[in-house]
Amino acid sequence: MHLTITARHFTLQDELKSYIEEKAEKVKRFYDGVIGMEIVLGWEKTSRYTEFKIFVNQRQIIIKESSDEIRKSFDLALDRVLRQIKRHKDKSQKSGKRRNFIPDYLKS
């Protein structure tokens, strides 16, 4: 999985970067179809925000969260990401089960 972390309007500390990398690996445990992930952390006047862009097979999932602390916004966004990944995985598995594959020798 390709992981990109970007900090807007501030310098990313090594401690925060390692925390984000460690937590972002959780996503890979839930679903192997994740190709890449971009995480954007930023500051606005009174709020801190986190934006996830997750590339899954032929789809892109975008999650945005804001809070008064950067770690809190990251944790909130990560919870939403995990829920979306689980939902995507369930949908993709169910759609595969709905297709009825009939072998050639049973078609007659």
HELIX and SHEET records of a PDB file:
HELIX    1   1 ASP A   14  PHE A   30  1                                  17    
HELIX    2   2 ILE A   70  ARG A   98  1                                  29    
HELIX    3   3 ASP A  104  LEU A  106  5                                   3    
SHEET    1   A 4 HIS A   2  ARG A   8  0                                        
SHEET    2   A 4 VAL A  34  TRP A  43  1                                        
SHEET    3   A 4 ARG A  48  VAL A  56 -1                                        
SHEET    4   A 4 ARG A  59  SER A  67 -1                                        
END                                                                             
